[in-house]
Amino acid sequence: MNKIYYEFLEKLISKSRKEKIDKVLSRRTRYIAVLLENIYQSHNLSAVIRTCDNLGIQDIYTIKSEKIKNSGKNVSLGAEKWVSIKSKDKDEKLFDYLNKIKKNGYKIVGTSTVKNNISCDITDLKLDEKLIFAFGNEEKGLSKDFIKQCDHIISIPMYGFAQSYNISVSCAIVLSNIIFKIRKSKKSIFLSKNEKEEIRNEWIKNSIKNSNLILKNIEKKRAWKDSNPRPPEP
C-alpha cells in the first residue's frame, strides 16, 4: 500500500493510540516465534494468539490449523490484529515449509509431554540463536514427520499425577520462561527499523474501523483525478 495512504490513515487515530502502537512495537520480537501443527480447537488457537501478543512475539506459523481465522474473539480479545499469522499452503510439502523457516535463521524446537533420551528440560535449552517453538495437536502432539525435522525437543517439568497440560497452557509456560530469560539477558532481540515501519502501518490500518473501505475510496478519487486532469490555465 502506498505510504501516502498510511499517512492519511494515521491522521484518523488519536495521539494516545499512536503512542500505544509505538510503545508496543518497541518491545516486539521475531527472535522467538511460534508454530502450531494441527490445532483444531478454536479457543486454544485464540489463547495462543493472546499469549504471543502479550509476550511481544510477532509471528505465529500454522500447519493444518485452518480454523485460525474463526478463532474465538472472546478469548483472543482482538489480539489477532496485532500478530502476523503465516500458514502453510495445503499443497506445500512439510519439509519445504519447515526448510523455508530454517532459512530465516530459526532452529525448530519441538515440545513434548514425554521426557526421553532425545529431549531436554526447558530450563536447559540454550538461547543463543533464533528459536521457533512448535506445539502439536491437542490429543497426539506433534506428528512423527514433524519431529524428524526438529533441531531440539524440550519437555516441561511436571510434578503431579496428570502429567499433561492443555496446549494453550503449555505454550504460555514455555514462552513466558523463554521470553523472560532472553529479556533479562539484554540480548538484542527487537525488530529492525524496516520491520517496525511495515508492522506499524498494518497496526494503524487495523486500528480504524472500515479502513479497507476508506482506502478504496481514496484510491478511486486518486484514479479519477489521474483520468480527469485539470485543464491548463489560460
C-alpha positions as CSV (number, residue, x, y, z in Angstrom):
1,M,0.0,0.0,0.0
2,N,1.2,3.5,-0.9
3,K,2.9,5.3,2.0
4,I,0.8,8.3,1.4
5,Y,-2.4,6.3,2.2
6,Y,-1.0,5.2,5.6
7,E,-0.1,8.8,6.4
8,F,-3.7,9.7,5.7
9,L,-5.0,6.9,8.0
10,E,-2.6,7.9,10.7
11,K,-4.4,11.3,10.9
12,L,-7.6,9.4,11.8
13,I,-6.3,7.9,15.0
14,S,-5.8,9.5,18.4
15,K,-2.4,10.6,19.8
16,S,-2.8,8.1,22.6
17,R,-3.4,5.2,20.1
18,K,-0.2,6.2,18.2
19,E,1.8,6.3,21.4
20,K,0.4,2.9,22.4
21,I,1.3,1.4,19.0
22,D,4.9,2.8,19.2
23,K,5.4,1.6,22.8
24,V,4.2,-2.0,22.0
25,L,6.2,-2.0,18.7
26,S,9.4,-1.1,20.6
27,R,9.1,-4.4,22.5
28,R,8.2,-6.7,19.7
29,T,10.5,-9.5,18.6
30,R,11.0,-12.1,15.9
31,Y,13.9,-13.7,17.7
32,I,11.3,-16.1,19.2
33,A,8.4,-17.4,17.1
34,V,5.6,-20.0,17.5
35,L,4.4,-22.8,15.2
36,L,1.1,-24.7,15.6
37,E,0.5,-28.0,14.0
38,N,-3.0,-29.4,13.5
39,I,-4.6,-27.4,16.4
40,Y,-8.4,-27.9,15.9
41,Q,-10.0,-26.2,19.0
42,S,-10.6,-22.6,18.3
43,H,-10.3,-21.5,21.9
44,N,-6.8,-22.9,22.0
45,L,-5.8,-21.0,18.9
46,S,-7.2,-17.8,20.4
47,A,-5.4,-18.3,23.7
48,V,-2.1,-18.9,22.0
49,I,-2.6,-15.7,19.9
50,R,-3.3,-13.7,23.0
51,T,-0.3,-15.1,24.8
52,C,2.0,-14.3,21.9
53,D,0.7,-10.7,21.7
54,N,1.1,-10.1,25.5
55,L,4.7,-11.6,25.4
56,G,5.7,-9.4,22.4
57,I,6.0,-12.3,20.0
58,Q,5.1,-11.2,16.5
59,D,5.0,-14.3,14.3
60,I,2.8,-17.4,14.5
61,Y,3.2,-20.1,11.9
62,T,0.5,-22.7,11.4
63,I,0.1,-26.1,9.7
64,K,-3.3,-27.6,9.2
65,S,-4.9,-25.1,11.6
66,E,-7.5,-23.7,9.2
67,K,-9.9,-22.6,11.9
68,I,-7.5,-19.9,13.0
69,K,-9.4,-17.2,11.1
70,N,-12.5,-18.2,13.0
71,S,-10.9,-18.5,16.4
72,G,-13.0,-17.2,19.4
73,K,-12.5,-13.4,19.7
74,N,-13.9,-13.6,23.2
75,V,-10.7,-15.5,24.2
76,S,-8.1,-13.6,22.0
77,L,-9.6,-10.2,22.8
78,G,-8.8,-9.0,19.3
79,A,-5.1,-9.9,19.6
80,E,-5.2,-11.5,16.1
81,K,-5.0,-7.9,14.7
82,W,-1.5,-7.4,16.2
83,V,0.3,-10.6,15.4
84,S,1.4,-11.9,12.0
85,I,-0.1,-15.3,11.2
86,K,1.7,-17.3,8.4
87,S,0.0,-20.5,7.3
88,K,1.4,-23.4,5.3
89,D,-0.3,-23.8,1.9
90,K,-2.3,-27.0,1.6
91,D,-0.2,-28.1,-1.4
92,E,3.2,-27.2,0.1
93,K,5.2,-30.1,1.5
94,L,6.0,-30.1,5.2
95,F,9.8,-30.4,4.6
96,D,9.7,-27.4,2.2
97,Y,7.7,-25.3,4.6
98,L,10.0,-26.0,7.6
99,N,13.1,-25.6,5.5
100,K,11.9,-22.2,4.5
101,I,11.5,-21.3,8.2
102,K,15.0,-22.6,8.9
103,K,16.5,-20.5,6.1
104,N,15.1,-17.5,8.0
105,G,17.6,-18.4,10.7
106,Y,15.4,-20.4,13.1
107,K,16.2,-23.6,14.9
108,I,13.0,-25.6,15.4
109,V,12.2,-26.6,19.0
110,G,9.5,-29.3,19.3
111,T,7.6,-29.6,22.6
112,S,6.7,-32.9,24.2
113,T,4.9,-34.0,27.3
114,V,7.1,-37.1,27.5
115,K,10.7,-36.8,28.6
116,N,13.0,-39.3,26.8
117,N,16.7,-39.6,25.7
118,I,16.3,-37.1,22.9
119,S,14.6,-34.4,24.9
120,C,15.8,-31.8,27.4
121,D,14.2,-29.7,30.1
122,I,13.1,-26.3,29.0
123,T,15.5,-24.9,31.6
124,D,18.5,-26.5,29.8
125,L,17.7,-25.0,26.4
126,K,20.4,-22.6,25.1
127,L,19.1,-19.2,23.9
128,D,22.0,-18.1,21.7
129,E,20.1,-18.4,18.4
130,K,16.7,-17.7,16.9
131,L,14.1,-20.3,18.0
132,I,10.7,-21.3,16.8
133,F,8.7,-23.3,19.3
134,A,6.3,-25.9,17.9
135,F,3.2,-27.2,19.6
136,G,1.2,-30.1,18.3
137,N,-2.3,-31.5,18.2
138,E,-4.3,-31.4,21.4
139,E,-4.5,-35.3,21.6
140,K,-1.5,-36.6,19.7
141,G,1.0,-33.8,19.9
142,L,3.4,-33.1,17.0
143,S,3.4,-35.5,14.1
144,K,6.3,-38.0,13.6
145,D,7.2,-36.4,10.3
146,F,7.4,-33.0,12.1
147,I,9.5,-34.3,15.0
148,K,12.1,-35.6,12.5
149,Q,12.7,-32.0,11.3
150,C,13.2,-30.6,14.8
151,D,16.6,-29.3,15.9
152,H,15.7,-29.7,19.6
153,I,13.0,-31.4,21.6
154,I,12.0,-30.0,25.0
155,S,9.8,-31.2,27.8
156,I,8.1,-29.2,30.6
157,P,8.9,-30.5,34.1
158,M,5.7,-31.8,35.8
159,Y,5.3,-32.9,39.4
160,G,1.6,-34.0,39.6
161,F,-0.5,-37.1,38.7
162,A,-1.9,-35.9,35.4
163,Q,1.4,-35.4,33.7
164,S,0.0,-33.2,30.9
165,Y,-1.0,-29.7,30.2
166,N,-3.6,-28.1,27.9
167,I,-1.9,-26.9,24.6
168,S,-2.5,-23.2,25.4
169,V,-1.1,-23.6,29.0
170,S,2.0,-25.4,27.6
171,C,2.5,-22.6,25.2
172,A,2.2,-20.0,27.9
173,I,4.6,-21.8,30.3
174,V,7.3,-22.3,27.6
175,L,7.1,-18.9,26.0
176,S,7.0,-16.9,29.2
177,N,10.0,-18.8,30.6
178,I,12.0,-18.2,27.4
179,I,11.0,-14.6,26.9
180,F,11.7,-13.6,30.5
181,K,15.2,-15.2,30.3
182,I,16.1,-13.5,27.0
183,R,14.9,-10.1,28.1
184,K,16.9,-10.5,31.3
185,S,20.0,-11.3,29.3
186,K,19.6,-7.9,27.5
187,K,20.2,-9.7,24.2
188,S,19.3,-7.7,21.1
189,I,16.1,-9.3,20.0
190,F,13.9,-6.5,18.8
191,L,12.6,-5.6,15.3
192,S,14.6,-3.7,12.7
193,K,13.6,-0.2,11.6
194,N,12.1,-1.6,8.4
195,E,10.2,-4.3,10.2
196,K,8.8,-1.8,12.6
197,E,7.6,0.5,9.8
198,E,5.9,-2.3,8.0
199,I,4.1,-3.6,11.1
200,R,3.3,-0.1,12.3
201,N,1.4,0.7,9.0
202,E,-0.6,-2.5,9.4
203,W,-1.5,-1.7,13.0
204,I,-2.6,1.8,12.1
205,K,-4.8,0.2,9.4
206,N,-6.2,-2.3,11.9
207,S,-6.9,0.5,14.4
208,I,-9.5,2.1,12.2
209,K,-13.0,0.6,11.5
210,N,-13.7,0.1,7.8
211,S,-10.1,1.1,6.9
212,N,-10.2,-1.1,3.8
213,L,-13.3,0.9,2.6
214,I,-11.6,4.2,3.3
215,L,-8.5,3.1,1.3
216,K,-10.6,2.0,-1.6
217,N,-12.4,5.4,-1.7
218,I,-9.0,7.2,-1.6
219,E,-7.8,5.0,-4.5
220,K,-11.0,5.8,-6.5
221,K,-10.6,9.5,-6.0
222,R,-6.9,9.4,-7.0
223,A,-7.8,7.3,-10.1
224,W,-10.5,9.8,-11.1
225,K,-8.1,12.7,-10.7
226,D,-5.5,10.9,-12.8
227,S,-8.0,10.3,-15.6
228,N,-9.5,13.8,-15.4
229,P,-6.6,16.2,-15.3
230,R,-7.3,19.8,-14.6
231,P,-7.2,21.9,-17.9
232,P,-4.2,24.2,-18.2
233,E,-4.7,27.8,-17.0
234,P,-5.4,30.3,-19.9
